[in-house]
Amino acid sequence: MSNGKSDRVEASGGKMASWAFGDIIGYYLSTAYGTFIFFFYEVEVGLPVLLVGLALIIFAIWNAVNDPLVGYLTDKPFKWTEKRGYRFPWILIGVFPTLLCYFLLYTPPVGSDDLTIFLYMVIILCLFDFFFSLFGVHFYGSFTMQFRSDEERRKASAYTNIIPGFGVLGVSIIPPLFIVFGDVESYAIAASGLLRESRT
């Protein structure tokens, strides 16, 4: 402190924009998951609607437990997080498996019996949610650490309202172009598009 003011440098617009670009992943996956998953497993894969509904109920129960569990297990300092940042390592650990699990959701063992496909759906959904929570808990938890003042948070919030909106629109246009109704493999191709885009 000097002259009653903090010597901390205010976060730049570039940093705010960078954080907002990371928010695109969360927005997109939430939208795409809610849009396609039920239709895909019921209509394209042919899993009975009761099993699809049961898988989503199990997922919802797991989701209620998973988020606080992930927060409890990881929201404390470790030696390796102290060196590389309190939340950043968890964000990296969570984001790539999240994208991989999203892709795996669209590569079920087609041709197997209903029970096998049902179990596959439940397991991959729960893994997807676990890694998505690992990413999300620490990504969104980092907001107040990255942007300390009320003014910074207002500006950063403006970035996170505008950039993800346009970003999700841009990202969402490409994958559905690969989807062909009746072609199960086309969904995996569309999902892999997000994996490719995340690496560029």
Secondary structure, DSSP 8 states (H G I E B T S, - for coil): -BTTB-------HHHHHHHHHHHHHHHHHHHHHHHHHHHIIIIIS---HHHHHHHHHHHHHHHHHHHHHHHHHHSS--HHHHHH-SSHHHHHHHHHHHHHHHHHHT---TTS-HHHHHHHHHHHHHHHHHHHHHHHHHHHHTHHHH--SHHHHHHHHHHHHHHHHHHHHHHHHSGGGG--TT-HHHHHHHHHHHHHHHH-
